[in-house]
């Protein structure tokens, strides 16, 4: 057992040394504009993409966000040339590379694709893995470029080693080095951090973002993690059931979601039924502006969990603390609120949680409230 623990310690120390290894600079590329024009993809009777249109500016980082099966990876594969669209077009700098009359193979598009599972060749050294895609160069030129890419991700000293000796984070770095080595004008990344643990995922996101900014390649990053999309993307495109639901800067999607689906993606919500009276949604928590909804209409008032305020008994709407779950710096407090059939949830500082059973008052910050028509979006998400 002692030998095993010593071995684990040596491996951890080696990983730390590699993480602190000096980095080079990524080679600058000539970014291209990527345009997806009314693209659909149909498998038998299943519609994977339904008339998707996107325009990604040169050097921009766009995050494709959405749940599994929404069409993100299919769109990425079509942009890369791995799949053909059933209809619509893909253009690079205004030149059609996929469409009804033309299809340019992936190796001639100048597009790099980084797979979710990294797809490294186990029988090739790290240097040869990266040089493998540099077919247009001589062998010696390819090795120089491959070594430079490895140097950028801090693994140049391990150029002669094989992938199986690397940790997950190191394999991710090699895959990124292989993707940037050909200096693609467009770089496509399919959930590149999904296989990493939480702490490593955060550091690799920052490292990858720095490299993307250095290369200046137009980039699309596929993710199902809203926080990751907000941190990495210049813009975010939210997808659902093969369609792009909303596109824009993360802050805009957070502040002004067009429907409940988008609001749920970027916030933990309480969803309270309401009726519109004199331009306001009336709820047990108070009245909230409901621009554009007719009087008498049914609505759903979405209150962000961080926007629920706990007050002294006698203030706001009467409530009682049912339970609290410790989440680190904050706690998730479950509340029974007068006039509401379902519990309300609030995220507050752990030190501010009242004891279970405490009678309190409850209110909602108006800036943390969104009002939608009752028929907007799917059924309420479960808590």
C-alpha positions as CSV (number, residue, x, y, z in Angstrom):
1,X,0.0,0.0,0.0
2,X,2.8,2.4,0.9
3,X,4.5,1.7,-2.5
4,X,1.2,2.4,-4.2
5,X,0.8,5.8,-2.4
6,X,4.4,6.7,-3.2
7,X,3.7,5.9,-6.9
8,X,0.6,8.1,-6.9
9,X,2.6,10.9,-5.3
10,X,5.4,10.6,-8.0
11,X,2.7,10.7,-10.8
12,X,1.1,13.8,-9.3
13,X,4.4,15.5,-9.0
14,X,5.2,14.7,-12.6
15,X,1.9,16.1,-13.7
16,X,2.6,19.3,-11.8
17,X,6.0,19.7,-13.4
18,X,4.4,19.2,-16.8
19,X,1.7,21.8,-16.0
20,X,4.5,24.3,-15.1
21,X,6.6,23.6,-18.1
22,X,7.4,26.7,-20.2
23,X,5.0,27.4,-23.0
24,X,5.8,28.7,-26.5
25,X,3.5,30.9,-28.6
26,X,0.9,29.5,-31.0
27,X,1.4,30.3,-34.7
28,X,-1.0,33.0,-36.0
29,X,-3.4,31.9,-38.7
30,X,-5.5,33.8,-41.3
31,X,-9.0,33.4,-39.9
32,X,-11.9,32.8,-42.2
33,X,-15.6,33.7,-42.0
34,X,-17.7,30.6,-41.5
35,X,-21.3,30.8,-42.7
36,X,-23.9,28.1,-42.3
37,X,-26.9,29.0,-44.5
38,X,-30.2,27.2,-44.0
39,X,-28.6,23.8,-43.3
40,X,-30.7,20.7,-42.6
41,X,-29.6,17.2,-42.0
42,X,-32.0,14.3,-42.1
43,X,-31.3,10.6,-41.3
44,X,-34.0,8.4,-42.7
45,X,-37.0,10.1,-41.0
46,X,-35.1,11.8,-38.1
47,X,-34.4,15.5,-38.5
48,X,-31.0,16.2,-36.8
49,X,-30.7,19.8,-38.1
50,X,-33.7,21.9,-39.1
51,X,-32.8,24.9,-41.3
52,X,-29.9,26.2,-39.2
53,X,-28.2,29.5,-40.1
54,X,-25.1,30.9,-38.4
55,X,-22.5,33.4,-39.3
56,X,-19.2,33.3,-37.4
57,X,-16.9,36.3,-38.0
58,X,-13.1,35.9,-38.6
59,X,-11.4,35.3,-35.3
60,X,-14.6,34.9,-33.3
61,X,-15.2,32.2,-30.8
62,X,-18.7,30.9,-30.9
63,X,-20.0,28.4,-28.4
64,X,-22.7,25.9,-29.5
65,X,-24.7,25.2,-26.4
66,X,-27.4,22.7,-25.8
67,X,-28.4,19.3,-24.4
68,X,-27.3,15.9,-25.9
69,X,-29.0,15.1,-29.1
70,X,-29.9,18.7,-30.1
71,X,-27.7,18.6,-33.2
72,X,-24.5,20.4,-32.0
73,X,-22.1,17.7,-33.1
74,X,-23.9,17.1,-36.4
75,X,-23.5,20.8,-37.2
76,X,-19.8,20.7,-36.4
77,X,-19.2,17.6,-38.6
78,X,-21.0,19.3,-41.5
79,X,-18.9,22.4,-41.1
80,X,-15.8,20.3,-41.1
81,X,-16.8,18.4,-44.2
82,X,-17.1,15.0,-42.4
83,X,-20.8,14.9,-43.3
84,X,-22.8,16.4,-46.1
85,X,-25.9,18.5,-45.4
86,X,-29.2,17.3,-46.7
87,X,-30.0,20.8,-47.8
88,X,-28.5,24.3,-47.4
89,X,-24.9,25.5,-47.8
90,X,-21.7,26.0,-45.9
91,X,-19.4,28.9,-47.0
92,X,-15.8,29.9,-46.0
93,X,-15.1,33.5,-46.7
94,X,-18.1,33.6,-49.0
95,X,-16.9,30.5,-51.1
96,X,-19.3,27.5,-51.0
97,X,-17.6,24.4,-49.6
98,X,-20.9,22.4,-49.2
99,X,-24.1,22.7,-51.0
100,X,-26.4,21.3,-53.8
101,X,-23.7,21.7,-56.5
102,X,-20.4,21.6,-54.6
103,X,-18.7,19.6,-51.9
104,X,-15.1,20.3,-50.8
105,X,-13.5,17.4,-48.9
106,X,-12.4,18.2,-45.3
107,X,-8.7,18.0,-46.0
108,X,-9.0,20.9,-48.5
109,X,-11.1,23.2,-46.4
110,X,-8.4,24.5,-44.0
111,X,-10.6,23.5,-41.1
112,X,-9.3,21.8,-37.9
113,X,-11.5,19.4,-35.9
114,X,-10.8,18.4,-32.3
115,X,-12.8,15.3,-31.3
116,X,-14.3,14.7,-27.9
117,X,-12.3,11.6,-27.2
118,X,-9.0,13.3,-28.5
119,X,-8.6,10.3,-31.1
120,X,-4.8,10.1,-30.6
121,X,-3.0,7.2,-32.4
122,X,-1.7,4.9,-29.6
123,X,1.1,3.5,-31.7
124,X,2.6,6.9,-32.6
125,X,4.7,9.2,-30.5
126,X,3.3,12.6,-29.5
127,X,5.4,14.2,-32.2
128,X,4.3,11.8,-34.9
129,X,0.6,12.2,-33.8
130,X,0.8,15.9,-34.5
131,X,3.0,15.6,-37.6
132,X,0.5,13.0,-39.1
133,X,-1.9,15.8,-40.3
134,X,0.9,17.9,-41.9
135,X,0.9,16.0,-45.1
136,X,1.6,19.0,-47.3
137,X,5.0,19.5,-45.6
138,X,8.2,17.5,-46.0
139,X,8.9,15.1,-43.1
140,X,11.5,17.4,-41.6
141,X,9.3,20.5,-41.9
142,X,6.3,18.6,-40.4
143,X,8.5,17.6,-37.3
144,X,9.5,21.2,-36.8
145,X,5.9,22.4,-36.9
146,X,4.8,19.6,-34.7
147,X,7.5,20.3,-32.1
148,X,6.5,24.0,-32.1
149,X,2.9,23.0,-31.4
150,X,3.9,20.7,-28.6
151,X,6.1,23.4,-27.1
152,X,3.0,25.8,-27.1
153,X,1.1,23.3,-24.9
154,X,4.1,22.7,-22.6
155,X,4.8,19.1,-23.6
156,X,7.8,19.4,-26.0
157,X,10.1,17.4,-23.7
158,X,7.7,14.4,-24.1
159,X,7.7,14.5,-27.9
160,X,9.1,10.9,-28.1
161,X,6.6,9.4,-25.6
162,X,3.4,7.7,-26.4
163,X,-0.2,8.8,-25.5
164,X,-0.9,6.0,-23.0
165,X,1.6,7.5,-20.4
166,X,-0.3,10.9,-20.4
167,X,-3.0,12.0,-18.0
168,X,-6.4,13.1,-19.5
169,X,-5.4,16.8,-19.4
170,X,-2.1,16.1,-21.2
171,X,-3.9,14.1,-23.9
172,X,-6.2,17.1,-24.3
173,X,-3.2,19.3,-24.8
174,X,-1.8,17.0,-27.4
175,X,-5.1,16.9,-29.3
176,X,-5.2,20.7,-29.2
177,X,-1.6,20.9,-30.5
178,X,-2.5,18.6,-33.3
179,X,-5.5,20.7,-34.2
180,X,-3.6,24.0,-34.3
181,X,-0.4,22.6,-36.0
182,X,-1.7,22.9,-39.6
183,X,-2.7,26.6,-38.8
184,X,-6.4,26.1,-39.7
185,X,-8.5,29.1,-40.6
186,X,-11.4,27.6,-38.7
187,X,-11.0,25.4,-35.6
188,X,-13.9,23.2,-34.5
189,X,-13.9,21.6,-31.0
190,X,-16.5,19.0,-29.9
191,X,-16.9,19.1,-26.1
192,X,-13.1,19.1,-25.6
193,X,-13.3,19.2,-21.8
194,X,-16.1,16.8,-21.1
195,X,-13.8,13.9,-20.1
196,X,-11.8,15.9,-17.5
197,X,-12.5,16.3,-13.8
198,X,-13.9,19.7,-12.6
199,X,-10.6,21.3,-11.4
200,X,-8.6,20.2,-14.4
201,X,-11.5,21.2,-16.7
202,X,-11.3,24.8,-15.4
203,X,-7.6,25.2,-15.9
204,X,-7.7,23.6,-19.4
205,X,-10.5,25.9,-20.5
206,X,-8.4,28.9,-19.6
207,X,-5.3,27.4,-21.3
208,X,-7.3,26.6,-24.4
209,X,-8.9,30.0,-24.5
210,X,-5.4,31.6,-24.4
211,X,-4.3,29.5,-27.4
212,X,-7.4,30.3,-29.4
213,X,-6.8,34.0,-28.9
214,X,-3.2,33.6,-29.9
215,X,-3.9,31.7,-33.1
216,X,-6.8,34.0,-33.9
217,X,-8.6,31.2,-35.8
218,X,-12.3,31.3,-36.2
219,X,-13.5,28.8,-33.6
220,X,-16.7,26.9,-32.7
221,X,-16.7,25.1,-29.4
222,X,-19.5,22.6,-28.7
223,X,-20.6,22.3,-25.1
224,X,-23.6,21.3,-22.9
225,X,-22.2,23.4,-20.0
226,X,-23.8,26.9,-19.8
227,X,-21.0,28.3,-17.6
228,X,-18.4,27.0,-20.0
229,X,-20.2,28.7,-22.9
230,X,-20.4,32.0,-21.0
231,X,-16.7,31.9,-20.1
232,X,-15.4,31.0,-23.5
233,X,-17.6,32.3,-26.2
234,X,-17.6,35.8,-27.7
235,X,-21.1,34.7,-28.6
236,X,-23.3,31.8,-27.7
237,X,-25.7,29.9,-30.0
238,X,-28.3,27.9,-28.0
239,X,-29.7,24.8,-29.8
240,X,-32.7,22.7,-29.1
241,X,-34.1,19.8,-31.2
242,X,-32.1,20.6,-34.3
243,X,-32.7,24.4,-34.3
244,X,-30.9,27.5,-33.1
245,X,-33.2,29.0,-30.5
246,X,-31.2,32.2,-29.8
247,X,-27.8,33.6,-30.6
248,X,-26.0,36.5,-28.9
249,X,-23.6,37.5,-26.2
250,X,-23.9,35.4,-23.1
251,X,-25.0,38.4,-21.0
252,X,-27.7,39.3,-23.5
253,X,-29.1,35.7,-23.4
254,X,-29.0,35.8,-19.6
255,X,-30.7,39.1,-19.3
256,X,-33.2,38.8,-22.1
257,X,-33.9,35.2,-22.9
258,X,-36.6,34.9,-25.6
259,X,-38.3,31.9,-24.0
260,X,-38.3,29.8,-20.9
261,X,-36.0,27.2,-22.4
262,X,-33.2,29.8,-22.7
263,X,-33.9,31.2,-19.3
264,X,-33.6,27.7,-17.7
265,X,-30.3,27.1,-19.5
266,X,-28.7,30.1,-17.9
267,X,-30.3,30.2,-14.5
268,X,-31.8,28.1,-11.8
269,X,-35.4,29.2,-11.7
270,X,-38.6,29.1,-9.6
271,X,-41.6,29.0,-12.0
272,X,-44.7,30.6,-10.5
273,X,-48.1,30.7,-12.3
274,X,-49.7,34.1,-12.6
275,X,-52.5,36.1,-14.2
276,X,-52.0,39.4,-16.0
277,X,-53.8,42.4,-14.6
278,X,-53.2,46.0,-15.8
279,X,-50.0,45.0,-17.5
280,X,-48.6,43.2,-14.5
281,X,-48.2,39.5,-13.5
282,X,-49.9,39.0,-10.2
283,X,-48.4,36.4,-7.8
284,X,-48.2,35.8,-4.1
285,X,-44.7,37.3,-4.2
286,X,-46.0,40.6,-5.6
287,X,-46.8,42.2,-9.0
288,X,-44.2,42.3,-11.8
289,X,-44.2,44.1,-15.2
290,X,-45.4,41.9,-18.0
291,X,-44.8,44.0,-21.2
292,X,-46.7,42.8,-24.2
293,X,-49.1,40.4,-22.4
294,X,-52.8,41.1,-22.5
295,X,-54.9,41.5,-19.4
296,X,-56.5,38.3,-18.4
297,X,-53.8,36.1,-20.0
298,X,-52.1,33.3,-18.0
299,X,-48.4,33.7,-17.5
300,X,-45.4,32.1,-15.9
301,X,-43.2,34.2,-13.6
302,X,-39.6,32.9,-13.4
303,X,-37.7,34.0,-10.3
304,X,-34.0,33.3,-10.3
305,X,-33.0,31.4,-7.1
306,X,-30.4,34.0,-6.3
307,X,-33.1,36.7,-6.6
308,X,-35.3,35.3,-3.7
309,X,-34.8,37.3,-0.5
310,X,-35.3,36.0,3.0
311,X,-36.8,38.7,5.3
312,X,-37.9,38.9,8.9
313,X,-41.3,37.5,9.8
314,X,-44.0,40.0,9.1
315,X,-42.2,41.4,6.1
316,X,-43.0,40.4,2.5
317,X,-45.0,37.2,1.9
318,X,-45.2,34.8,4.9
319,X,-43.1,31.7,4.5
320,X,-41.4,28.9,6.4
321,X,-38.0,27.2,6.0
322,X,-38.5,23.6,5.1
323,X,-34.9,22.5,4.4
324,X,-31.4,23.7,3.4
325,X,-28.7,22.0,1.4
326,X,-25.1,23.0,1.8
327,X,-23.5,23.8,-1.5
328,X,-20.2,25.3,-0.4
329,X,-20.2,29.1,-0.3
330,X,-24.0,29.1,-0.7
331,X,-26.9,27.0,0.5
332,X,-30.1,26.0,-1.4
333,X,-33.0,26.8,0.9
334,X,-36.4,25.2,0.4
335,X,-39.3,27.4,1.4
336,X,-43.0,27.0,1.9
337,X,-44.6,30.3,0.8
338,X,-48.2,31.4,1.5
339,X,-50.3,31.2,-1.7
340,X,-47.9,28.9,-3.6
341,X,-48.7,25.2,-4.0
342,X,-45.0,24.2,-4.8
343,X,-42.0,25.0,-2.6
344,X,-39.8,28.0,-3.6
345,X,-36.0,27.7,-3.7
346,X,-33.5,30.4,-2.7
347,X,-29.7,30.4,-3.0
348,X,-28.2,32.4,-0.1
349,X,-25.0,32.7,1.8
350,X,-24.5,29.6,4.0
351,X,-24.1,31.8,7.0
352,X,-27.5,33.4,6.4
353,X,-29.6,30.2,6.4
354,X,-32.3,30.3,9.2
355,X,-32.9,27.1,11.1
356,X,-35.4,24.6,9.7
357,X,-39.0,25.5,10.7
358,X,-38.3,29.2,11.1
359,X,-41.1,31.5,10.1
360,X,-39.8,34.2,7.8
361,X,-40.9,36.7,5.1
362,X,-40.1,36.1,1.4
363,X,-39.7,38.6,-1.5
364,X,-38.2,38.6,-5.0
365,X,-35.8,41.2,-6.5
366,X,-37.6,42.6,-9.6
367,X,-34.3,42.4,-11.5
368,X,-34.3,38.6,-11.0
369,X,-37.8,38.1,-12.5
370,X,-38.8,37.1,-16.0
371,X,-42.3,36.9,-17.3
372,X,-43.4,34.6,-20.1
373,X,-46.8,33.5,-21.6
374,X,-48.0,30.3,-20.0
375,X,-47.7,28.4,-23.3
376,X,-44.0,29.5,-23.8
377,X,-41.6,26.6,-23.6
378,X,-41.9,23.1,-22.3
379,X,-43.2,21.9,-18.9
380,X,-41.5,23.3,-15.8
381,X,-38.1,21.8,-15.0
382,X,-38.0,19.6,-12.0
383,X,-36.2,20.9,-8.9
